[in-house]
Amino acid sequence: MVAYSVRVSMLLSLALLLIAQAMFLPVALSISFFVMWLCLFLRRHHVDGSLKRHWTFLLTFIALLSIYFSYRSFIGVEAGVAVLSTFLFAKALESKNKRDLIILFNFALFVSASSFLFSQSFAMAVIVILSLLSCFTGLYRIQTSEFEHQKTIALKQDLAHVAKFLLYAVPFFVLLFLFFPRLPPLWHIPIPDDSSVTGISDSMSPGDIAKLSQSSELAFRVIGEMSQLPVRHELYWRAMVLDLYDGQRWTSSHFNQREVVPSRLQELNADVRWQYQYLAADPRVQWITGLEQSIPNTTSYVLAIDGRITPRRMLLKPEPISLSLIQTQELMPIRQDEAFTLYQHFTATQKSKDPKAQQLAQKIYSQSHQQPAVYIQHVLQWYKQQGFAYTLSPGVLGQDRVDDFLFKSKQGFCEHYASSFVMLMRYVGIPARVVVGYQGGQAAPDGKSWEVRQLDAHAWTEVWLNGKWHRYDPTAMIAPQRIDNGMQNYMGSDTRVLGDSSSALSQRSFAMLTQLRIWSDYASYQWQSKVVGYNAETQKNWFGRIGLSSSYAGAIALIIGLLVIAGVYFIWIYWRARQQVNAWQRVIFKFNADVAPRFKRLPAETFSAWMLRLQNHVDAAKQDDFKALADLYIQQMYAPNDLEKQDALEQFKCLLKRCSSMLKKL
């Protein structure tokens, strides 16, 4: 027979686990778990809440089948946690007695902790802690109720008891967290190849970045001395170069992905302008987005000649990555024998595409006397004079996308301007390429870090001029506020950015949601940096600030702290016990401790019966004192006020003292 409140604890624990893992599990598996939970919920009032065996088998088989079709395996981080969760829900369907539920709650504790393999965010931590609290409540109720069927739920009272016990343990948890030696990880968790990641991809077509710019999700955070951060219009966070264009989509060639030789990196380290750290919001991103001319400070990351930084091995490691911003120079200068290859590669076009744009390029180039620097300025001025609009809703373009954009719609986002500008350069034989990444950002609420969001996604261009790549951003000619004030402020000040269908209400809603997300991301950052990111190096630095010179000193401080907390708890418990015993009981305890063993008070013996037993050991002339003690004790229980109780207490002490002397003489 299973207590009803235990069933409620079980349902609550499973529901929290389902919420924690729903965003990471396949949809079919989440639906299977919800069906299992719904079956348990509908049968929560039954004495035997287990489901028939064939239904349990069918639901479990469907869940395992969805795992296999989603991951093609039952082994691995995500597949392994999914299998564990499946077995947990299956065990809940067949739980009948005390033993089954004890196993279930202990198994749920393990599965709750395994949810951190999906995410170590603050929200996940809150859900896991609530799940642990629910599991402990179920185990507490099992031990206290002994499965007696109850009509009323004592869940609230049980939660209060369990929360109080856990609260007592918090000081020990804090001490162990701060002082216990931090060891390096014995292994790393690899990232699945098919995991989907939000953000800049390795290709671009019109509309891709515009979709990202409608999201206020955090892309990455920059940590460092904010006073050394470049001005906003110079904050171009570089991801990669795109140089191949098929008329619809830009992609990156292997030409850009060549690694900068280590000897060249050592030369660049001498020209460091600013040291900072990059912390990705999603550790699964395939490249590190840093300021232009940034290089990694560790050999775990590869720097390519186009400025992209990629890890040598993809790991689920949400830790800051140290980068250095160097003086503006080429990462790998082009040799003379590569000049012709560069010219061919970065001037490649499709002659059958966009004839009007080709004619326009030749016309402006001729008017510029075939001088590349003058031509570039004339093209930028042409953009400014043609009435182009900056919008996230540019509409659909035809086969000749550059022509349709330049001469028909004249509405687009940064990728439209960057793509068309590069093609106008290439049509007259000037090497050019598209660069994708982010531009701008906002300071964190505390001003100690810099936040870059998906809405800051941006595309700009680079043109080969005078033996060097130069950055040109045609978007700055159309929407200079976008570069000077940042995308977030620009969208808040100009409702036309979201398109013709946007309204003031939707604009305010977007701004409010963005602010809410900013504070949520800031809380998550503090959790990641102060708790999840508390590693051996951080612990060593903290020890130095409080005067501890080594890990041995930290271990000694840990032991002393544990002893102090245990001593404080002992004193507090003793004091509480003393407070719960009144003065009458204390003098009676002292009297009982002083007399011989044969005269001590027996278990379950009332005070009157005790005194009656003791008076039989003394002479009849002395028995009146024992009778007076019994009468006085009964009277004090019904004394009208504290003053009379205090006078009676003094008389009670005198009588106890005389009776103790008589008993000692015996």
N, C-alpha and C positions, 0 to 999 in steps of 0.2 A: 504494500500500500504506500503510495507516494504522496507526501504532503502537497497541498495545492500551492503554497508559497514557494516550495522548491521548484515546482513546474514553472511558476512565474519567473524565478531567477534563471532557469534554463532557457526560457524563451527570450528573456532580455539579453542574456549572454550571446546567444546565436544571432539575434537581430543586430547587435553591435558589431559582431564579426562580419556579418553580411554587408553592413554599411561600410566597414573599413576596407573590404576587399572588392566591393562591387565595381569600382572604377578601374580595377586592374585585371579582373577576371573576364573571360569571354562572356558575351551577353547570354548565350544559351546556358552556360553553367550558372550564372547568377539567377536566371529564371528557374533552373532546377532547384537551387538552394531555397529560393523563395517559396516554391511549391512545397518542399519538405517542411519549411518553417510554418507555412499555412496549415498543413496537416496537423502539426503539433499544436498550433494555436486553437484549431477547432476542437481538438480532443483534450484541452487543458483541464476540463472539469471532470474527466473520467478518472476513476480510481486507478485503473490500468491504462495509462496513456499511450502504450505502445501500439504501433501499427501492425497490421497483418504482414507476415513475413514476405509474401510474394509482392506486395506493394513496395515494401522497403527495398527488395532486390531490384525491382523495375526502376525505381527512382535513382538508385545508386548506379545502375548500369547506364542509364541515360546521362548522368553526370560524368561518369568516366568516359563515355563515348564522346561527349562534347570536349573533354580535355584532350583526348587523342586527336580529334580532328582539328583542334585549335593549335596545339603545340607539336603534333606528330611524335609525341613522346610522353612518357610519364616521369622522366628524369630531367632535372634542371631546377632552377630557382622558382620560376613562375609555375611550371607544371607540378613540381614537388609540393609547393604550398597548396595548390589547387586540389591535389590528391588528398593531402592531410585534411583539408576542409571538408572534402566529400565524405571521408570516413567519419569525421566528427558529426556531421548531420545524419549520416546513416546510423551511428551509434545512438543518437538522440531518438531516432524513430523506434528503436527496439528496447529502450531503457524501461525496465519494469520495477526494479527493487533498489534497495540502498546501495548495494555493490555496484550496480550499473551506473548510478548517478555519481557516485564518488569517482569512478573511472572517467565518466563524461566530463565532470568539472575540471579534473586534473588535466585531461587531454585538451580541454578548451583553453586552459592557461598556456599550454605549449603552443597551440595554434595562434593564440592572440599575440604572443611574442614573435612568431614567425611572420606576422603581418608587417613588421619593420623591414623585411626583405623587399617589400614593394616600395615603401616610402618611409622616411624618417622625419617627416614633417611634424609641425606642432599639432595640426589637426589629427593626424594619425596617432600621435602620442596620447591625446585627450581621449580618443575613442578606445584605444587599448587599455588605458587606465580605468575607464568606466567598465570595460568588459572584465578586467581583473576584479574590480570591486563587486560586480555581479556574481562572478564565479565564487569568490570568497563568501559572499552572502549565502549562496546555495549550500556550500560546504558547512557553513555555520548552522544553517537551519537543519541540515541533515543530522548534525551531532546533537542539537538541542531538542528537536521535536521527536526524534526516533520514529519518524514517519507516521505520526498520529494524524489521522485525517482531520483537517480543520476547516470549518465553514468560513472563518474570517481570515484575511491575509494579514500577517504580521511583517510584511516585507519592509515597511518603512522603519519599524523598530529594529529589525535585523540590520538594515543598511546603516542605521545610526551606530549600532554596536561595532560593526565591522569597520566603518569609517573611523571610529574612535581608536580602535586597535592599530589601524594603519597610520593614523596621525601620531601615535606614540612612536612608531618606527621611523618617521620622517627624519628626525635628527641623526639617526644612525645611517640612513641612506645618504644624507648630505655629506657626512664625514667620510664615508667610504668613497663617494663619488669624487670628493676633492683630494683626498690624501692617498687612496689606494694606488700603488704603482701602475702606471699606464704602460702596457706592453704593445709593441708594434703588431699589426694584424698578421696572423699566420697564413691567411689566404685572402684573395680578393674575389668579389662576385662579378663574373663576366656579364656583359650586357648582351641580351639576345640580338641577333642580327636583324630580326624582323620587327623590332620594337619601333613604334611610331613616335616621332618627336615633332613638337610644334616649334616653328621658327624658320629661319632662312634655309632654303634647300640648295642643292648643287646645280640648279637650273632656274631659268626665269622666263616667263612669258607674260604678256600684258594682263594685269589683274592679279598676279600672284602676291605681290607685295601689298597691293591695295587691300586684299583680304586680311593680311596680317595686321595692317594698320587700323583695323576696326576692333582689335582686341587690346585690352589694357593689361594683359597677362605679362608678368615680369619675364624678361629675357635673360638678363644677367645683372650682376651687381659689381661695382668697382670699389675696392677698398684701398685707401692710401691717404696721403696728406692732401686734403682737398684744396689747400691754398695753392698747390702746384698744378692743379688741373687746368688744362688749356681752356681758353674762352669757348663759349658755346658754339660759335660758328666754325670752330676748328675741331669739334668733337665728331670726327668721322671714325666710327668703329668698324674696322675692316674684317670681313669674313673671307672672301675669295674673289678671284677674277673670272669673268665669263668672256670668252673670246670667240666661240663658234656659234654662228647664227644660220639657221636653216629657213628663214623666212617667217617662222612662228615662235621659236623657242631658242633662248641663249643657253649654252652649256660651256663647261670648262674643259680644256684640252690638257693632255699630259705635259705639254710644253710649260705650263704654269706650275706644275706640281713637283718640279725638280727641287731636291733638297739643297739648302744653303750649306756649303761645306763648313765643318766645325772650325777650321782655321779662320774663316771669314767672320764667324760669330764672335770669336775671341777679339778680333779687331774692332767689331762694333761695340763690344762691352766698354770700350774706353770712352765712348761718347754718350753716356747715359744722361738723360735729362730728368727722368722721373721714374721712381720705383713704385709699382702698384700691384695689386692683386685682383685677379678676375675670378668671380664666383658665379657659375652658371646656375640658373634657377632649375634647370633640368640637367642632371649630370650625364644624360645620354646623348647630348649634342655631340656631333662628330668633329667640330672644330671650335677653337677658342677665338672669340671675337675681341680683338684689342684695338687700341688706337693705331692709326697708320704709323709705320716705322717702329712697331713694337716687336721685341724678340723675347723668347722664353729664357728663364734663368736656370732651368734644369734640363738635363739630357733626356728626360722622359717625354719631351715634346719636340716635334719636328717643325722647323721653319722652312717654308717653300719660297721660291723666288718671287711669287706674286704676293707675298706677305701673309698667307694663311698659316695658321699654327694648328697642328693636329697632334693628338697623342699617339705614341708608338703602339700603345695597347689600350683598347677601350675598356675602362673599368668604371664600376658604379662607385664613384668616390667623390662625394659632395664636399670637397675641400677647396680653399682658395688656391689659385695657380699664380705663381710669382712671375711678373713680366717687367720688362724695362723698356721705356720709351727713349729712343735714341735720336740723335741729330738727324735731320732730313738728309738722306743719301740713299743711293741704290743698294739694295741688299746684295745683289750680284750683278756688277756692271756687265754690259753686253760686249763681248769680244768682237773684233773686226770680222772674223770669219762667220759670226752669227748674225751680222747686220742684215744680210740679204734674206736669211730665213725669217728674221723678225718682220721685215718689211712685207714679205709674202703672207705670212701668217696673220698679221694684224690689219691687213688691207683687203682680205678676202671678202668678196661680195657675190651675190647672185644677180647677174646682169638681167635676167628675165623678170625680176621683181622690182616693183616700185619705180616705174619710169619717170614719173613726175618729180620724185625726190632726187633722182639722178640729174635731171635737167636743172633743177633748182641749185644743186650743189655746183654743177659746172658753171652756171651763171654767176653765182656769188664768188666762186673761186677766180673767175676771170676778172670780175670787178675788183677783186683784192690783189690784182697783179701777180697772182699765183704765189703769194707770200703766206705761208701757213699761219703765222701768228696773227696777221691782219685778218685772214679768212675766219679764224676761230672767233674773233671779236665781232665780225660782221654776222656770222651765224647766230651768235648769242643775241645780238641786237635784233635780228630778224624774228626770233622767238618772242622777244619783248614787244615788238610792234604789231604782231599778227592777232592779238586778242585771244591768246590761249588761256584756258581756265584750268585750275588745279582742283581735281575732284576725285573721290573714291568710286564714283559711279560713271565711268567714261563711256559705257555702252559697248556694243559688239563691233569689232573691226572685221573687214573682209580679208581676202587673200593677200592683197597688197597692203599690209598693215601700216607700213610707214606712210604711204600715200594717203590712206584713209585718215590717219591721225593728223598729218600735217595740213591737209587741204580740205577735209570734210568735217570731222567731229571737233577737232581742236580742243578736246577735253581729255585730260588724262592724269595719271599719277606719275610718280618719279620714274617708274620703269619705262613708261611711254617716252618721256623726255630723254632719258639716258639712251634708250635703244635707238631712237631716231637721230640723236646727236652723233652717236658713234657711226651710224651708217652714212650720215652726211660727211663725216670725216673720211671714211673709207672710199666713198665714191670719187674723191679727188686724190686718192693715193696717200692720205695721211694715216699712219698707224694709230689705231684707237681701240679701246676695250671698255667693257662694262665692269664696274666693281659693285658688289652687293654687300650689305652689312646694315649698320644702324647709324643714325645721326642724332646727336643731341642727348636727351635724357633729363632727369630731374634729381635734385638732391634728396636724400632720404630725410624723413621727419626729424632725425637728430642732427643732420648736417655732417655726419661723419662718414658717409659713403654716398655713392652715386648710383642711381637706379636707371636702367635702360629697359624699356618695355617693347613689346611686339609692335605697338603703334609707332615706335620710332624706327621701324624697318625702312631702309632707304636704298636707292640705287643711284650711283653717279658714274662719271666717266674719267678715263685717263687717256691723254694724248701724248704720243711720242714726239717731243719737240726739243731740238738742240741736244740730242743725245741723252735725253732723260724723260721719264714719265712725269707729266704734269696733270694735276687734278682739275677738272672742270665740272661744275655742277649746274646744268641748265635749269634745274628746278629753282635755283636761287634767283633766276631772272623772272620766273613766273610767280613764285610765292616766296619772296625773301623773308616773310615772317616765319615761314616754316623752318628756316635755317637759323634765324636770329633768336627766335623765342621758343623753339621746340614744337614738336607736333602736338603735344597735349594742349599747350596754350593756344596754338593756332586753331585747333578744332573747337576749342571753347569760345574763341572770338569770332570765327567765321562759320556760320551754319551751312554755307554752300559746299563745304568740303565733303560732307556726308551725302551730298546729292540733292536733287530737287525735292525729293519726298521727305526730307528731314524737317522737323519742327522744333520750335523752341523747347517744348516739353521733352522730346527725345534727347535734345542737346543737354538739358539739365539732368536728365536721368543718366546719360552717359558720363557726365562730369561727376555726379554723385557716386556712381558705381566705381569710377576710377579712383576717387578718394578713398572709398571703402577698401578697394583692393590694395591701395598704397599702404594703408595701415595694417592690413592683413599680411602683406608681404614683409613689412617691417618686423612684425611680431615673429613671423617664420624665420626671418634672418637672425634675430636675436636668439631664437631657439637653436638654430643651426650653428651659430658661432659660439654661443656660450655653453651649450649642452652637447649637441652631437659632435661639434668640432673640438671638444676638450680632449686633446691628445697629449702625448708625452711631452712635446715641445711646449704646448700651452701650460701644462702642469709645472714644468721646470721654470718657466717665466713667472708663474704665479708664486711658486715657492721662493724665488728670489725677491719678490716684492714684499713678502712677509718675513724675510730673514732666515729662511731654511736653505741650507747650502747644498743638500743632496737628498736622494731618495730615502736614505737611511733616516735622516732627520724627519722626513715626512712620515715614515712608518712609525717613528717614536711619537710624533705628534698625533697620529691616528690612534695609537694605543691609549695615550693619555686622554685624548678626547672621548674615546669610548668609555673609559673608566669614569671620567667626570660625569658624563651623561647618565651612566648607570647609577652613580652615587646620588646624583640629583633626583633621579626617579625613585630611588630607595627612600631618600629623606622625604620626598613628597608623599609617597604612599604611606610611610609611617605617620607623617603628620595628619594625613586624611583619616587614617584609622584612629588616631588619638582624638580627632575632632568628632568622630562619630560615637565615641564613648563618653558619657557624661561623668561628672565628678563622683557621683555615688558608685558607679560601676568601677571607677579607678581605685577607690579605697577598698572596695570589696575584693578586687583582683590582688591588691597588695596584702590584704588579710589572708587570702587563700594561699598566696605564695609563702607566707611566713609560717603557717601551721605545719604540723607533722603530716606525712602522707596519709595516715589513716583518718585524719580530720579534714582532708581536702574535699571540696565540693564535687559531687558525683555528676556525670553527664546527665542532662535532662532533669536535674534536681532543682526544685524551686528554692528560693532563699529561705522561705518560712520552713520548709521541710528540712533544709540543711541545719538551720538553727535548732530545730526540734531534736534532730539527731545528736547535735553537739552537746545540748544541755543534759543529756542522759549520762555524759561522761564526768560530770562535775557533781558536787554536793548539792542537795536540795536547796540549801540556803543561798547558793550562788547561781541558781538557774534563772532567777528573775532578769538578770542582764541579757540572757539570750532571748527570753520572751520579749523584752523591751526592744531589742534589735529588730526582731521580726515585725513587731507592731509599728515601730518607727519607719521601717522600710515601706510598709504598706501605706502608711499615712502620707509619706512624701510623694507617692504617686498621684495623690489627689490634693496636694497642697494648693490653696487658693492663689498664692502669688510667690514670686521668686524670693522675696525677703524671708518669708516663713520657711521656705526650702533651705535657705542659707543657714538660718539658726538651727534647723533640724539637722543639717549636715554636720555641724560642729559637735552636736550632742551624739550623733551617729559615730563619729570618729572616736570620741572618748569611750563609748561603750565597746567598740571594736578593739580598742587598745587594752581595756580591762579583760575582755574575753580572751584575747590572744595571750595575755600573761597567764591566765588560768590554764589554758591548754598547754602552754609550754612547761608549766610545773608538773603536768601529768606525764 
